[in-house]
Amino acid sequence: MADFYQEMQDMAREMLAPTSQGGLGQGEIVLTRKTPGTPGPNPWDPVEPVTQSETLRGAVSGVSQELVGTEIGGTVILSSDRQAICAVPTLQYQAGDVLSVDGVPVNILGVQRIPAAGIAAAVKFVIRG
């Protein structure tokens, strides 16, 4: 079965390519993750966070009506929130990270792997901003 889900991941990546490359992807979606830096030998030296970014293939739309009013990670989903269906990023990701959609930063409220177990074919980010 692993081969099937790997093929689904590859297919999702192809389908979510930008329209200029024959896919259904929309706009520019960039995942940005900040992690604490590593302290140096001198405790008085400031520790700079490490910022990593990755451009994702994906499409953004309004959230499903079924999600409105439900809670994700302690936040109630509003009808103005959106969802981004993206090819699986190579970076680690979690709620609280930032996506930039066409240059505008938005907060990731929740993350859902598709399918939820095993090799993910795609990732759904619920975003606000």
Contact map, one row per residue, 1 for C-alpha under 8 A:
111110000000000000000000000000000000000000000000000000000000000000000000000000000000000000000000000000000000000000000000000000000
111111000000000000000000000000000000000000000000000000000000000000000000000000000000000000000000000000000000000000000110000000000
111111100000000000000000000000000000000000000000000000000000000000000000000000000000000000000000000000000000000000000000000000000
111111110000000000000000000000000000000000000000000000000000000000000000000000000000000000000000000000000000000000000000000000000
111111111000000000000000000000000000000000000000000000000000000000000000000000000000000000000000000000000000000000000011100000000
011111111100000000000000000000000000000000000000000000000000000000000000000000000000000000000000000000000000000000000010100000000
001111111110000000000000000000000000000000000000000000000000000000000000000000000000000000000000000000000000000000000000000000000
000111111111000000000000000000000000000000000000000000000000000000000000000000000000000000000000000000000000000000000000100000000
000011111111100000000000000000000000000000000000000000000000000000000000000000000000001100000000000000000000000000000011110000000
000001111111110000000000000000000000000000000000000000000000000000000000000000000000000000000000000000000000000000000000100000000
000000111111111000000000000000000000000000000000000000000000000000000000000000000000000000000000000000000000000000000000000000000
000000011111111100000000000000000000000000000000000000000000000000000000000000000000001000000000000000000000000000000000110000000
000000001111111110000000000000000000000000000000000000001000000000000000000000000000011100000000000000000000000000000000010000000
000000000111111110000010000000000000000000000000000000000000000000000000000000000000000000000000000000000000000000000000000000000
000000000011111110000011100000000000000000000000000000000000000000000000000000000000000000000000000000000000000000000000000000000
000000000001111111000011100000000000000000000000000000001110000000000000000000000000011000000000000000000000000000000000000000000
000000000000111111101111100000000000000000000000000000001100000000000000000000000000000000000000000000000000000000000000000000000
000000000000000111111111111000000000000000000000000000001100000000000000000000000000000000000000000000000000000000000000000000000
000000000000000011111111110000000000000000000000000000000000000000000000000000000000000000000000000000000000000000000000000000000
000000000000000001111110000000000000000000000000000000000000000000000000000000000000000000000000000000000000000000000000000000000
000000000000000011111110000000000000000000000000000000000000000000000000000000000000000000000000000000000000000000000000000000000
000000000000000011111111000000000000000000000000000000000000000000000000000000000000000000000000000000000000000000000000000000000
000000000000011111111111100000000000000000000000000000000000000000000000000000000000000000000000000000000000000000000000000000000
000000000000001111100111110000000000000000000000000000000110000000000000000000000000000000000000000000000000000000000000000000000
000000000000001111100011111000000000000000000000000000001110000000000000000000000000000000000000000000000000000000000000000000000
000000000000000001100001111100000000000000000000000000000111000000000000000000000000000000000000000000000000000000000000000000000
000000000000000001000000111110000000000000000000000000000010000000000000000000000000000000000000000011000000000000000000000000000
000000000000000000000000011111000000000000000000000000111000000000000000000000000000000000000000000111100000000000000000000000000
000000000000000000000000001111100000000000000000000000111100000000000000000000000000000000000000001111100000000000000000000000000
000000000000000000000000000111110000000000000000000011110000000000000000000000000000000000000000001110000000000000000000000000000
000000000000000000000000000011111000000000000000000011110000000000000000000000000000000000000000111100000000000000000000000000000
000000000000000000000000000001111100000000000000001111000000000000000000000000000000000000000000111100000000000000000000000000000
000000000000000000000000000000111110000000000000001110000000000000000000000000000000000000001000110000000000000000000000000000000
000000000000000000000000000000011111000000000000111100000000000000000000000000000000000000000000100000000000000000000000000000000
000000000000000000000000000000001111100000000000111000000000000000000000000000000000000000000000000000000000000000000000000000000
000000000000000000000000000000000111110000000011110000000000000000000000000000000000000000000000000000000000000000000000000000000
000000000000000000000000000000000011111000000011110000000000000000000000000000000000000000000000000000000000000000000000000000000
000000000000000000000000000000000001111100000011000000000000000000000000000000000000000000000000000000000000000000000000000000000
000000000000000000000000000000000000111111101110000000000000000000000000000000000000000000000000000000000000000000000000000000000
000000000000000000000000000000000000011111101010000000000000000000000000000000000000000000000000000000000000000000000000000000000
000000000000000000000000000000000000001111100000000000000000000000000000000000000000000000000000000000000000000000000000000000000
000000000000000000000000000000000000001111111000000000000000000000000000000000000000000000000000000000000000000000000000000000000
000000000000000000000000000000000000001111111100000000000000000000000000000000000000000000000000000000000000000000000000000000000
000000000000000000000000000000000000000001111100000000000000000000000000000000000000000000000000000000000000000000000000000000000
000000000000000000000000000000000000001101111110000000000000000000000000000000000000000000000000000000000000000000000000000000000
000000000000000000000000000000000000001000111111000000000000000000000000000000000000000000000000000000000000000000000000000000000
000000000000000000000000000000000001111100001111100000000000000000000000000000000000000000000000000000000000000000000000000000000
000000000000000000000000000000000001110000000111110000000000000000000000000000000000000000000000000000000000000000000000000000000
000000000000000000000000000000000111100000000011111000000000000000000000000000000000000000000000000000000000000000000000000000000
000000000000000000000000000000000111100000000001111100000000000000000000000000000000000000000000000000000000000000000000000000000
000000000000000000000000000000011110000000000000111110000000000000000000000000000000000000000000000000000000000000000000000000000
000000000000000000000000000000011100000000000000011111000000000000000000000000000000000000100000000000000000000000000000000000000
000000000000000000000000000001111000000000000000001111100000000000000000000000000000000000100000000000000000000000000000000000000
000000000000000000000000000001110000000000000000000111110000000000000000000000000000000011100000000000000000000000000000000000000
000000000000000000000000000111100000000000000000000011111000000000000000000000000000000000000000000000000000000000000000000000000
000000000000000000000000000111100000000000000000000001111100000000000000000000000000011010000000000000000000000000000000000000000
000000000000100111000000100110000000000000000000000000111110000000000000000000000000011000000000000000000000000000000000000000000
000000000000000111000001110010000000000000000000000000011111000000000000000000000001111000000000000000000000000000000000000000000
000000000000000100000001111000000000000000000000000000001111100000000000000000000001110000000000000000000000000000000000000000000
000000000000000000000000010000000000000000000000000000000111110000000000000000000111100000000000000000000000000000000000000000000
000000000000000000000000000000000000000000000000000000000011111000000000000000000111000000000000000000000000000000000000000000000
000000000000000000000000000000000000000000000000000000000001111100000000000000111110000000000000000000000000000000000000000000000
000000000000000000000000000000000000000000000000000000000000111110110000000000111110000000000000000000000000000000000000000001000
000000000000000000000000000000000000000000000000000000000000011111110000000000000000000000000000000000000000000000000000000000000
000000000000000000000000000000000000000000000000000000000000001111110000000000100000000000000000000000000000000000000000000000000
000000000000000000000000000000000000000000000000000000000000000111110100000000000000000000000000000000000000000000000000000000000
000000000000000000000000000000000000000000000000000000000000001111111100000010000000000000000000000000000000000000000000000000000
000000000000000000000000000000000000000000000000000000000000001111111100000111100000000000000000000000000000000000000000000000000
000000000000000000000000000000000000000000000000000000000000000000111110000111000000000000000000000000000000000000000000000000000
000000000000000000000000000000000000000000000000000000000000000001111111000110000000000000000000000000000000000000000000000000000
000000000000000000000000000000000000000000000000000000000000000000001111111110000000000000000000000000000000000000000000000000000
000000000000000000000000000000000000000000000000000000000000000000000111111110000000000000000000000000000000110000000000000000000
000000000000000000000000000000000000000000000000000000000000000000000011111000000000000000000000000000000000110000000000000000000
000000000000000000000000000000000000000000000000000000000000000000000011111100000000000000000000000000000000000000000000000000000
000000000000000000000000000000000000000000000000000000000000000000000011111110000000000000000000000000000000100000000000000000000
000000000000000000000000000000000000000000000000000000000000000000011111011111000000000000000000000000000000000000000000000000000
000000000000000000000000000000000000000000000000000000000000000000111111001111101000000000000000000000000000000000000000000000000
000000000000000000000000000000000000000000000000000000000000000000011000000111111000000000000000000000000000000000000000000000000
000000000000000000000000000000000000000000000000000000000000011010010000000011111100000000000000000000000000000000000000000000000
000000000000000000000000000000000000000000000000000000000000011000000000000001111100000000000000000000000000000000000000000000010
000000000000000000000000000000000000000000000000000000000000011000000000000011111110000000000000000000000000000000000000000001111
000000000000000000000000000000000000000000000000000000000001111000000000000000111111000000000000000000000000000000000000000001110
000000000000000000000000000000000000000000000000000000000001111000000000000000001111100000000000000000000000000000000000000111100
000000000000000000000000000000000000000000000000000000000111100000000000000000000111110000000000000000000000000000000000000111100
000000000000000000000000000000000000000000000000000000000111000000000000000000000011111000000000000000000000000000000000011110000
000000000000100100000000000000000000000000000000000000011110000000000000000000000001111110000000000000000000000000000000011110000
000000001001100100000000000000000000000000000000000000011100000000000000000000000000111110000000000000000000000000000000111000000
000000001000100000000000000000000000000000000000000000000000000000000000000000000000011111000000000000000000000000000001111000000
000000000000000000000000000000000000000000000000000001010000000000000000000000000000011111111000000000000000000000000000000000000
000000000000000000000000000000000000000000000000000001000000000000000000000000000000000111110000000000000000000000000000000000000
000000000000000000000000000000000000000000000000000111000000000000000000000000000000000011111000000000000000000000000000000000000
000000000000000000000000000000000000000000000000000000000000000000000000000000000000000011111100000000000000000000000000000000000
000000000000000000000000000000001000000000000000000000000000000000000000000000000000000010111110100000000000000000000000000000000
000000000000000000000000000000000000000000000000000000000000000000000000000000000000000000011111100000000001011000000000000000000
000000000000000000000000000000000000000000000000000000000000000000000000000000000000000000001111100000000011111000000000000000000
000000000000000000000000000000000000000000000000000000000000000000000000000000000000000000000111110000000011100000000000000000000
000000000000000000000000000000111100000000000000000000000000000000000000000000000000000000001111111000000011000000000000000000000
000000000000000000000000000000111000000000000000000000000000000000000000000000000000000000000001111100001111000000000000000000000
000000000000000000000000000011110000000000000000000000000000000000000000000000000000000000000000111110001111000000000000000000100
000000000000000000000000000111110000000000000000000000000000000000000000000000000000000000000000011111111100000000000000000000000
000000000000000000000000001111000000000000000000000000000000000000000000000000000000000000000000001111111100000000000000000000000
000000000000000000000000001110000000000000000000000000000000000000000000000000000000000000000000000111110000000000000000000000000
000000000000000000000000000110000000000000000000000000000000000000000000000000000000000000000000000111111000000000000000000000000
000000000000000000000000000000000000000000000000000000000000000000000000000000000000000000000000000111111100000000000000000000000
000000000000000000000000000000000000000000000000000000000000000000000000000000000000000000000000011110111110000000000000000000001
000000000000000000000000000000000000000000000000000000000000000000000000000000000000000000000000011110011111000000000000000000111
000000000000000000000000000000000000000000000000000000000000000000000000000000000000000000000011111000001111100000000000000000111
000000000000000000000000000000000000000000000000000000000000000000000000000000000000000000000111111000000111111000000000000011110
000000000000000000000000000000000000000000000000000000000000000000000001101000000000000000000011000000000011111000000000000011110
000000000000000000000000000000000000000000000000000000000000000000000001100000000000000000000110000000000001111100000000000011100
000000000000000000000000000000000000000000000000000000000000000000000000000000000000000000000110000000000001111110000000001111000
000000000000000000000000000000000000000000000000000000000000000000000000000000000000000000000000000000000000011111010000001110000
000000000000000000000000000000000000000000000000000000000000000000000000000000000000000000000000000000000000001111111001111100000
000000000000000000000000000000000000000000000000000000000000000000000000000000000000000000000000000000000000000111111001111100000
000000000000000000000000000000000000000000000000000000000000000000000000000000000000000000000000000000000000000011111111110000000
000000000000000000000000000000000000000000000000000000000000000000000000000000000000000000000000000000000000000111111101000000000
000000000000000000000000000000000000000000000000000000000000000000000000000000000000000000000000000000000000000011111111000000000
010000000000000000000000000000000000000000000000000000000000000000000000000000000000000000000000000000000000000000111111000000000
010011001000000000000000000000000000000000000000000000000000000000000000000000000000000000000000000000000000000000101111100000000
000010001000000000000000000000000000000000000000000000000000000000000000000000000000000100000000000000000000000011111111111000000
000011011101000000000000000000000000000000000000000000000000000000000000000000000000001100000000000000000000000011100011111000000
000000001001100000000000000000000000000000000000000000000000000000000000000000000000111100000000000000000000000011100001111100000
000000000000000000000000000000000000000000000000000000000000000000000000000000000000111100000000000000000000001111000001111110000
000000000000000000000000000000000000000000000000000000000000000000000000000000000011110000000000000000000000001111000000011111000
000000000000000000000000000000000000000000000000000000000000000000000000000000000011110000000000000000000001111100000000001111100
000000000000000000000000000000000000000000000000000000000000001000000000000000001111000000000000000000000001111000000000000111110
000000000000000000000000000000000000000000000000000000000000000000000000000000001111000000000000001000000111110000000000000011111
000000000000000000000000000000000000000000000000000000000000000000000000000000011100000000000000000000000111100000000000000001111
000000000000000000000000000000000000000000000000000000000000000000000000000000001000000000000000000000001110000000000000000000111
